[in-house]
Amino acid sequence: MTSKAVNRPTDVKQKEFDVNQKLQLYGIYSAFASGKVPSNKQIDVALNSFLESKPLATPSKKLSTEGQQLVGDLRDVIEKAKVMLLTKNEGNLLQDFIWQTQQIDLSGTSKPGVPVDADTAKQHGNEALEGLRTLGTLMISNGQFRKLLNDATILLRDIAGDAAQNAATRVNPSEDQLSQIDHAAEDNTWHDVPDFSRDNLRQQWNDRKPFGKKDAKEAAGDAAAASHPDGSRDPADAAAIAAADQQQGTSSGVDPQAGAQVGTQNLKDRVDPETQSKTRELRERTQNYMKTKMPRERRDQTIWRLKKMIIEIQGHQDYQRAVETLLRLAEEYTGHSRTIAQSSGGTVKGARTDDVQKAEADLKPMLTDMKTLLERFANSTSMDDLFDSINTIYRDADADPELRGWFKNVDQYVRKCLREQGYIMQDAANDEWNELYDRGNYLLRQKYRNHTDRIVDEFKFFGQQFDEDAQNKAFGLSLQKLFTDLGNDENGKSTFKPHLVKDLTDVILPELFENIRYVPIPRIEASDPTIDAVVENLVIESDNLAPNVFEFGSDNYFRWGRKGIQNKNKNKIMVSVSGVQMDLKDVSYYVKKKQGFPSITDKGVMDVFMGGQGFSFKIEMETADSKDQHHFFKVNKVTVDIKNLDIKLKQSSRRFLFAIAKPLLLRVMRPALQKVIEAQIKEQVHRLDSLTYDIRQEANRAAEEARRNPDPENVQNVYQRYVTAAQKQFLEGRDQAAAKTEDKKVNVAMTQQDSIFKDVKLPGGISTKATEYKDLAAKGDKWESPVFSIGSAKETTNLPKVSAVQRKRHAAAGGVSSATAPGATSTGKSVTTDGGAGFSNQVDQAFDTANGTTKDGQHTTLGSGNPVLTGNA
């Protein structure tokens, strides 16, 4: 490299723009840290500016065809996300919700049932996390659990093997077919051309489908007639009457269960007997196959092994502490939520205090914002029906001592099973469970069947509305297309695309380094008994700082010997970096020599230039031999070279003196600086070698200790041993370094408030500008801040209008058909869920109400998949 210039000379105008932009990012970080968030308008402008940036608007022609397509996919994802966020978040609801959660004050101890303060909540969160981590560790380290997991894997592999064998049997041709593949067809034989016309394909589909639209419509009419008190065949009439009953508390005789049963039976009757026979045969064959793989004895043995696993885990000393912590936190926060829910609904008896009323006032706008956001993302579907269904169960429990007592008994039973080791193996546990099971069957599947079914139906319907939302669909499809184009070929199969890796290394990363451009460095301060020094206004340029040449070489030697000849291996590596440059303008400095002669105090501005080959170094290393002082690797040679270094003082009280001594100073300083850097590189490599050896020794000591004391509490795997050893060595090294530099201070100050030399004001300081942006971040009302106004693009003018949130007409279980209020109009589609009858049948089948026994002919047992424990009832 013969040129002495830098890759990119300083552009003062561009430098000023980049420094302000980077410092504004620091201001944005400060704003987020203080609870501020950007408004919809600021988000819109920022995203539009990003979309109009050169990498996205006009991607490089050097990119491959698929690389340019991925850029287009990324643009589409950002565009769809922007439209979805700005539309659903109309009115800055999310920002207001975040602000409300940060400002709400629930820490007063005088407030009955009000949650704890933020610090206590954080502590409780850590306790809960530690408890769950302990239980998870006990489970995955338990031998019974691992054996069950291994047995389940073997069973799945057996099933997969049977499936593969059956598939191979169907795919493989017969011997007759194989024997005729070399024979020609009969002479002059012609066949009819298949009819692939649209009408013919439609006719074939109509002939094969179990029932048509007309059949479905007639079945819906029969279901409506069975549920409607006057026999109307219009489903909308039954839904409107049910909605009126729900809102007015009346009973008009609508029977949705009878309607669902009639409609289901109608559709079953319309399926031809042959299809019914094939379906029944397939179901029976599948059930018989699963019974051969999981016979009665194996199922019972699995349940017994699960109970044995729980007993072994309960016997561990950490188990009780973890369970008691989780139960205590669950009970505490359940009480908090119940009290707040009651107070927010106005059901607290007696006079409510000012503190409770203030808590209500703080909570209400926050919860309203979150509810509206969820409803908008769910296709503008109201959650009122869902809340009504949940509140119904609460009212049932408040009004019915039997139901309330059953919930308490279930809670006590679960606590007893968790706390008392061996209880679940006793007959008393089975007897108590069977009694609870039967009472739950009566309460949840008979007395309050409609209410429990309706909760599931409402959750199912509300979840379906997320999928129905057009903007959610568009965003999901754009994201799916991005990942499909990233890792799939034109046939949809997963594939590795090396040209995309080349795009990353040859185009994207180099352009990224170039576009980072100027990066400001915070103010650097150092103080010890001999000198105080401050350097500020350091702005590095990414294209200059990145090396122009990076080289890596490796030489491996391996010898395998026998007959008394020793094995030997040797590895040598070489790392070379050159072309690190700098063109630093207007660097401010302050220096004060406090001891020795002469005593000097100076403050000024200088330029530092290092062009051409600039800073370069070369390291040669190899694996250490047994006779060496080192353990793993040693440094053979380090070469450092500094060329074309020049320093120019622009302001200084010693400017004249420096101009005279500069030639001699640079001539003497450059070789000395090279030697110092070489020594530092060698020392750091040797320290790394010693640190690696100490970590290995510490890990080996831990492994030896584990062999002597094989207590599961103290045993660690190989990764944990090395991580623990590394942490110990790093902490010891940090403490030793702190002890050595006790009388020295090194500070990196981003703002003037962070400085240890607040009286030292340097011209053009980065810290001064950073302070201005930090002050700007704190301005603005509530969550707003002007510092988020980044970018110069225009606002989006064609955003769609968010739909008004409304109750949508849909069928639900429990005698309740949700609909819009009488006289109101609904813009949503009429959606009918099938969750009522399907859920009812599944739960009835689980409880087996016909004979009160399980399918195996025995009474219900713990772990048999009943819906009370799984939460499906």
N, C-alpha and C positions, 0 to 999 in steps of 0.2 A: 504494500500500500504506500504509494509515493506521495499522495496528497496529504496536506496537513490540515485540511478543512474538516469540519464536523459534518455528520450526515444531514443535520437540519439546523442551520444557523438560527439564532433567536429572532423571532418575529414579535416585536414588542406589542403590537396590537392584538395578535392572536394569543400571546401570553397573558395579557391583561384579561381577555375574554375567558380563557380557560381557567385562570386562577379564580375569578369571580364565580364561575360555574361550579368549580369543585368546592369552594367555600359555601356556596348556597346549598350544596348537598349536605355539608356539615350542619348548616342551619336547619335543613329538613330533618336530619337525624336528631338534632336537639329538640325540634318541635314534637316529633314522635315521642321522645323520651319524657317530655313534659305533658303528654296526654293530648296534644293537638293532632288533628287529622285533616286531610285535604277535602275540600268541597267537591261536589259533582262537577262544577264548572272547571275547577283546577285539574281534576282527574281527566276530564274530557280534553282540555288543551294539552296536557302532558302526553296523553296517549296519541293524540293526533300528531303532535310534534315528533314523537317516536316513529309513527307510521310514515311520516314524510321525510325521515332521515335517509341519508344516502344508502346505507346498507340494506334497508327494507324497500325503499322506493325504487332505486335502480341498483339491484344487486350486481356484483362484479361479473363480467363476461368470462372470467377465468373459472368460475364455478361450473361444475358438470351440469348436465341437463336436469338430473334429479336433485342436485343441490339447489338450483334455481327454483325448482318446483317446491322444495321444502321451505324456501324463503316465502314463497307465495302462500303455502299452508300456514306458516307462522303468522303472516299478516292477517289471514282470515280468522285464525284463533283469537288474535288480539282484538280484531274488529268485532267479532261476535261477543267476546267477553265484555267489551266496552258497552255495546248496545244493551246487553243483558243487565249489567250492573247499573248503568245510568237510568234505565227504564224502571227496573224493579225498585231502585233506591230513590225514586222521585221524591223530592222533599227532604233529601239528606237524612233519611231515617236511621241508616246505619251509623252515621257520624254522631247523631244525637243519642243513639242507644249506647255507644261507646263512652260518650261523655257522661251520661247519666250513671253508668256503672262505676265510673271512677269517682264521681262526686257524691254518690249516695252515702249517707252517714248512718251506719247501723251498729256503731261500736259502743253505744251507751249501755252501761250495765243495768240501768234502771228500766230499760224497755223490756217488758215481759215477753219471753220467747223470741226476741229479735236476734238474728245471727251475730256471731262474734266479729271482732274487728279483723282487719286485713292480715295483720301479723299472726294472730291466732289461727285464722283460716289457712294461712300458708303452712303453719306448723302442723295443723291437722292434715293437710294434704300430704305433707311429707310422711307423717305417721301412717296414713292409709297406704301410700305407695310402698313404704317399707314393709307393712303387713302383707300386702299382696305379693311383694317380691319374695318374702319369706315362705309364704304358702306355695308359690310357684316353684321355688328352689327345692322345698321338701318333696313336692310332687314329682318333679322331673328326676330327682336323685333317688327316688324310692325304687327298689328292685321290682316290686309288684307292678308298679305303673309301667316300667320299661318292658317287663315281660308281657303285659297286656298289649302294649303298643306293638311289640314285635309280633305277637300272635295275630293281631288284627292285620298287620302288613302281610303276613304269610297267607291269611285267609283271602285277602284282596288279590294277592298274586295268584292264588289257586283259582279264584273266580275269573280273573283276567285270562289265565291260561285256558280255562274251559271255553271262554268266549272266543279266544284266538283259534282254538282247535275246531270249534264249530264253524267259524268263518272260513278256515282253511278247507274244511270238508265241503262247504257249499261252493267255494271258489274252484277247487280242484276239479278238472274234467274227469269223466269216467274213462275206463279202458277202451270202450267202444268208440267214444269220441276221439280219443288220442290215436286210435288205429286208423281212422279214416282221413286224417289231416293231409295226407299225401295224395289222396285220390281226387281226380278232377270231377266236376259236376257233370250231370248228364248233358249230352249234346242238345243244343237248341231248346233249352229250358228257360222259360220266362215267368216272372212273378209279378203280382200286382204292386203298383207303387203305393207305399204307405201314404195315407191322407193326413198331412200335418196342418191342415187348414185350421184357422182360428175357431170356426163354428164346430168342427169335428172334435177338437180338443175340449171345447166347452161342454159339448154334449157328453163326452166320456166322463168328465168331472161330475156333471149333474147326475149321471147314471150311478156313479160310485159313492157319492157323498151320502151320509146316513139320513139326512133330512134337509129340506130346502128352506128358503126364506118364508114361504107360505106356511110351512109346518111350524116354524118358529113363531110366526105371527099368531097363528091359531093357538099355540101353546101359551103364549103370553096373554091372549084374550081369555083362555080358560082359567089361567092363574088369577087374573084380575077379577073375573066373575066369582071365583071361589073366595077371594079375600074381601070383596066389596059387599057391604051389608045389603045393597039393593040389587046385586048381581050385574053391575055394569062391567062390560068387557074392555073398557078403556083404562089402561094402567095409570094414566095421569089422574083420573078421578079418584082412585084409591090413594094415590100419593098425596093429593091435595087434602083429602079428609084426614089422613094420618098426620099431616103437618099441622092442621088445625087442632087436632087432639093434643099434639105435643105442646103447642104454644098456649092453648087455652085450658089445658088440664082436663079435657072432657074425654069421653069414651063413646065412639060411634059404632063400635062393633067390627072394625077392620081387623081381619085375621091374616096377616102375611104368611104365617107358617102354613096354613091350609093352602094358600095360593101357591107357595113355593112347592109344596108336595104335589099338588095337582099339575103344575107346570112341568115338574121333573118327570112325573109318571107319564104325562102326555107325550113328551119327547122320547121316553124310553119305549112307549108302545109303538111309535112311528118308525123305530129302527127295525129293519127286516130281521127275521129270526136267524138267518144264516150269519149276519154280522154279529148279532148278540151271542150266538154260539161260539164264534171265533174269538170274540173278546173274552168271554167267560173261560174258554179253554186256555187262552194265553195267560190270563190271570191265575188260573189254577196251576198251570205248569210253572209259572214263576214262583208261586207260593210253595209248591212242592220242592222246587229246586233249593230255595232258601232254607226250607226245613231240613234238607239233607246237609246243607253247609252249617246251619246253626240249629242242631236238634235240641230238644227240651233239656237234656242233661247238660249240654254245653252252655245254654242260656243261664240255667240255674248256677252252674259253676262260675260263669262270668260275674253274675251278681254277687256271689259269695266272695270272689276274689276282689271285687271293687270294695266290698265292706272291709275285707282284711287289709286292703291298702289304706283305707281311711283310719283304721285302728292303729296301724303302724305309724302313720303320720301323726296321729293324735298323741302317741307316746313320746314324740320328740319334745325336748325342753323348750324349743322356740315356738311350738305350735300354739300353746295356750296364750302366750303373750300376744301373738299376732291376731288370734281370733278375738280375744277380749278387746283389743284396740279397735278392730273393725266393727264389732258389735256396738261398742260404746259410741263411736263416731256416727254409725248409721242411726242409732237411737236418738242421738243429740240433734242431728240435722233433719231427721224426719219430724221431730217435735218442732223445730224452727219453721220448717216449710208448712206444717199443719197450722201453726199459730198465725203465720203471715197470711196464708190462704183464707183462714177464717176471718181475720180482721179485714182483709181486702174485700171480702164478700159481705161484711157487715153482720156477721153471725156471732161475734164475741159478746157474751152476755155481760150485762152491767155497763157502767160508764167507762168509756175508753179514754185513756190518758192522752195528753198532747203529744207525747213521744210516739205512741202508736199511730195517731193521726198523721204525724209528720212522716213516719215510715211509709204509711199508705200513699201519701202524696208524692213521696220520692219514688216509690216502686211503680205506681200506676203508669206514668208516661214511658218509663223504660220498658215495661212489659208490653205496653200497647205498641210501641215501635217494633219490638221483636215479633209480636203476633202479626202485625201488618206485613212485615217483610216475609215471613214464612208463607202467609196467604198469597202474596203476590208471586212468589216463586212457585207456588202450587197452583198455577193457572188461575190466579185470582179467586181461589176457592175459600170460603169462610171456614174458620175452625170452630164456629159456634156449635155445630152439630156434634163435633168430637168432644168439646168441653161439656156439652149437655149430657152425653152418654156417660162420661166419667163422673160428673156430679150426681147422676142418678144412683150410682153404686154408693157414693158417699152418703147420700140421703137414706139409702136403704140400710146402711150400717148404723146410721144415727137413730133410725126409727125402729130397727129390729134388734133386740138384745141377742137373739139367737145367732144372727149373722155376725154381729160385732164380737160375740163370744167365740165364734168359730175362728175368726181371724186371729184373736188373741191366743187361742189354743194352738193354731198352726205356728205362730211365732214362738211360743214356749217349746213346742216339739222340736223345731229347727234348732233352737238354742241348746236344748238338751242333747240332741244328736251331735252338735258341734263341740260341746264342752265336756261331756262325759265319755271317757274312753271305753269302748266296748259296748256301749248302750245299743248301738244299731244291730249288734249280733244277738241280742236277747229277744226272747219271745214277746216280752212286754213292748218292745219297740214296734214289732209287727202288729201286735194287737192295737196299740194306740194309733198307728198309722191307718189300719183298716177302719177304725172307728172314725177318724178324721176324714178318711176317703169317702166313706158312706155319707157322712153329714155333708161333705162338700158336693157329693153327687146330688143330694136332695136340694141343697141351697142354690148351687150354681147352675145345675142342669134341669131343675124342675121349678123351684119357687121363684128364682130370679134368672131363669134361662134367657128370657128376651133381653134383659139388660146386659148380661155378659156377652151375648152374641153381638149385640149392637156395638159395643166398644171395639171389638175386632173388626167389624164391618166398617166402622167409621175410620179407623186407622188405615185399613186397606184402601178405602176410597180416597182418603187424603193423600196417601202415598202414590196412588195411580195418577193423581192430578199433577204431580211433579213430572211424570213421564209425558203427560198430555200437553204440557206447556210448550208452545212453539219455540220460544227463545231458548229454553233449556235444551230442546231437541237440536236446534241449530248449533249451539255451542258444543254439545256432545258429539255431533257428527263432525264438526270441524276438528275437534281434538282427536277423534278417532282416525280421521284421514291423515292428520300429521303423523301419528305413530305408525299407521299402516304404511305410508310412504317411506318412513324412516327405516323400518325393519322387515318389509315384505316385498316380494317381487310382484310382477304383473299378474301372477296366478294366485296371489294371496298367501303364499307360503313364506315362512320366516326365512330370512337369508341375511348373510353378512355382505355389506356393500363397501368394499375397500376404497372406491372412488370418493365416498363421502368422508372417509378418514383423511384422504388426500386433500379434499376441500378444506377440512379443518386445519391441517398442518401447513398447507401451502398458501391458502388464501385467507381464511378467517382469522387465525391467530396473528399472522403478520399485519393484517389490516387493523386488528384490534390494538396491537402495540402502537401502530402509527397514529390511530385516532385518539388514543388516550392523551397524547401530546403532553402538555405541561401539567405537572402535579406539584402543588405547593407542599413543602415540608414544614411541620410546626417549629416553633421557636425552640432551640436547643440551648440549655443552660447547664453549666458545670461550675462547681465550687469546691475548693479544698483549702487547707491552711496556707498554701503558697500563691494561689491564683484564682481569680473569678473570670469566667469567659461566657459570652453570649453570642450566638450566631443566629441570624434571622433573615428572612426573605430568600431562603433557598428554594428554587423552583427547578426541578429536574425535567428534562425532556425525554419522553419514553423512547423515541427513535434513536437518540444519542446514547441513552443508558444501556439499551439492549446491545449485547455484543454482536459484532459483525461476523465473527467466526467462533464456532464452538466445535471442538474435536474431542473424540473419545476413542481410545484404543485399548485393546485387551489381548493379552498373550497368555495362553493356558498350556501347561505342561503336565502330563500325567504318566506315571510309570507303575506298572504292576509287576511285581517280582515274585519269584519262587526259588526254592533250593538255597535259602539263606539270603537272597537278595531282597532288600526292603522295598516296600511300596513308597512312592514319592509323588507329591503333586505340588505344583507351584502356579500362582496366578499373579500376573502383573497388569496394572492398568495405567493409563495415561489420560489426563484431562487437561485440555488446553482451551483457554478463552482469550480472545484478543479483540480489539476494536471497541472497547468501552470508552465513550467520549463524554465530554461535558462542555457546555457553553453557558456558564452561570453569569448573569448580569445583575448588577446592583445588589450584591450580597452585603447585608449590614452586619457589623460585628462590634463587640465591646470586649475589652480585655483590661484587667487590672492585676498587676503583679504586686502581691502583698508582702513578699519576703525577698531578701537578697538585694544585690545591687546590679543594675540600677532599678529603682522603683518606677514602674511605667504604668500609666493609665491612658488608654487610647480608645477612641470611638470613631468609626468611619464607614465607608462604602468601598467595595472592591469588586472587580470582575475576575472570574477564574475561567481559564480556557485550557482545554486539553483535546486536541484534534488528531486527525490521522489515525495511527495505530493506537494512540492513547494509552490506556491502562490494559495490560495483558499479564497473564500468569499461566504457568505450566506446572502441573503436579505429577510426579511419577511415584507410584506406590506398588508394593507387593506384599504377599502374605508373609507373616513373620515365621522365622525358623525357630526351632527349639532352643538354640543357643542365644537368640536375641533377647533383649530386655523387654521387648514388646510382646503382646499376646496374640493378636489376630492379624494386624497389618502394621506396616512401617513405611515411613516416607523415605524414599531414596533421594529425591531431589525436588526442590522448589525453585522456580525461576520467576521473578517478577520484573516487569519492565514498565517504566513510565516515560512516555515520549511526548514532546510538543506541549509541555506544561508551561503556562504563563499566567502570572498574577499581575493585575493592574490596580493600583490604589487610586480611587477617584476622590475620596474625601478622607483626610487623616491629619492629625496634628503632627505626625511623624512622616509626612509624605516625602519631604526633601531627603531625609535620612534614608528612607526605604529606597528611593530612586538611586542613590549612590551605591547602596549595599546589595541591590537586587541581583545583578549578574553573579556576584560571588555567592549570595545566599541560595539562589536556585541551583547553582553548580554543586554546592555542598549538600543542599537539602535533598536533591533527587536521589543520589545513591544511598544516602542514609535512610530515606523513606522506603526505598526498595528493600533494604536489609531488614528494617523493622517489620514490614509486611510479610516478608519471607519467614522471619522468625515466628510471627504470630500465626501464620498458617500451619507451620510445623507443630507449634505448641497446641493448637486447637485439635489437630489430627491425633496427636499423642493423647490428649485428654479424652477424646472420643474413644480411642482404643482402650484406655484405662477404665472409662465409664462402662463400656460394653463388657469388659472382663469382670468388673465388680458386679454388674447386673447378673451375669451368668453364675458367679459364685454365690450370690444371694439366692438365686433361684434354685441352685443345687442344694444349698443348706435347707431351704424350705422343703424340697423333695425328700431329703434325708429325714427331716423332722416328721414329715407325713408318714414315712415308713415306720418310724419308731412309735408314733402316736396316730393310728389310723382312725381317729374320731372324725365322722362325717362333717362335724362343725369346723374342723381345722383343715380338712383336705381340700386342696385346690387343684384345678387342672393345670396343664403346662402353660397355657396362655395367661391364666390368672397369676401364676407364680412369677412370670416374667414382668407382667404389668405392675404387680405389687413391688417387685424388686426395683424396677425402673423408677417408680414413684418415690421410693425410699431414697434412692441415690440422688434424684433431682432435688428433693427437699433438703438433703444434707449438703449438696453443693450450693444451694441457694443460701442456706444459713451460713456456710463458710464464707461465701462471697460477701454477704452482708456484714459479717464480722470484720473482714479485711477492709471494707470501704466505709467503716463506721464514721470516719471524719470527712468523708467525701460525699458530695451530693451531685446527682445528675438528674435533670428535670426536662421533660418535654412538655411545653406549655402551648396549648391550642389557643387559649384566650389570655387576655391580660390578667384576669382574675386567677389564672393557674400559675402565674409566674412567681419565682422566688426573688426576682429583682424587679419589683413593681416600679421602682423609681427610674429604671433604665429604659428610656424611650428611644427606639431606633427608627430611622426614616424608612418609610415604605414598608412597615412591618406587616407580616402575614397575620400576627396575633391581633393587630388592631382591626383588620377587616373581619377576621373570624368573630371578634367580639360584637361587631356591628350586626352580623348575620344571626348570632345567637340572641341578641336583643330583639331583632326583627321577628325571630321565631316565637318569642313570648308575647307579641302583640296580637290583637284580635279578640273578639268577643267569644266566650265559651271555648268551643273546640276549633274555631277558625284561626287561621294565621296567614298573613300575606306571603310568608316565605315559601309556601307551596306553589306559588305562581311561577312555574318553570315552563319554558317553551314559548314559541311565537306563533303556533298554528291557530287557526280559527276554531270556534266552537262548532259542534255538529248541529245542523239545523233540521235534520230529517229524522230525529228520534221518534219512534212510535209512542203513542200515548198508552200509558198503563191502564188496563181494564179495571173497572170498579170491582172491589171485592164483594162477592155475593154468595149466598147459600145456593147450592146447585141441587137440582132434583135428582135423587137417586134412591134406589130401594135399599132398605136396611132391615136387619133382624130386630126382633123384640117388639114388633107392633108399631115401629116408628119409621115413617118414610119421610126423610128430610126433603124440604122443598123451600122455595122462596115464600116469603110471607104472602098472605092473600092480597091480591091486588097489585103486587109488585111484579116486575118483569125480570127475567133472568137471561143473561147473554150467554151463559154456559150451555154446553151440550147436556142433553138428558142422558145420564149414565146409570146403568143398572148393574149393581155388583152381584156376584153369585156367592159372596162370602157367607150369607146367612145360612142357607140350606147346607152348603158344603161344610161349613164349620160345625154346624149342629150335628150333622151325621158323623163327622170325625170324632167329636167329643163323646157322642152317644156310644160310638163303637168302642172308644177307649174305656168308658165306664161300664159298657155292656149292661145296660139297664134291664135287659130282658130277663136275665137270670141272676144278676148280681155277682157274676163270676167272671174271671178272665177267660181268654180264649183257650188257655191250657187247662181249664176246669178247676182252677184254684181261685181263692180270694185274692184281692189285690195285694201286691207286695211292693216294697220300696224299690225304686229303680226300674219299674216296668214300663216307663214311658207314659205315665198318666199325666193329664194336662194340668192338674192342680200345681204340681211342682214345676213343670216346664213353663208355666205362665200362659198356657193356651186357653184356660178356662176363665 
